[in-house]
Amino acid sequence: MKIARYSWWIILIGTCVTLGLWFFVFQQIARDYERTRSDVAKETMNLAQAFEENVRNIVDDADRDLLAFHLLAVQTIDRRSASKGPWKKSGSIAANCMMRK
């Protein structure tokens, strides 16, 4: 009869232990999920910044190359028509470009 008297306590304690374990497991899963989401967000932000810097560098290089090409073309035109142009020939290519405008 003593086993029957304590059987409800055994069932209650077993249920509490099982529920406690499941609660702990769900808490760990929730923490891992949130940590993974924050890591993914951080990684995505880093990749977006790296992509932005790469695109910015490419555009800067293209802009610099186009400006150099333009200045070379202006210098070539200036050499061909130095005596015919309405501006005064100066030593600076940039100054010649500014005078033309």
Buried (B, 14 or more C-beta within 10 A) or exposed (E): EEEEEEEEEEEEEEEEEEEEEEEEEEEEEEEEEEEEEEEEEEEEEEEEEEEEEEEEEEEEEEEEEEEEEEBEEBEEEBEEEEEEBEEEEEEEBEEBBEBEE
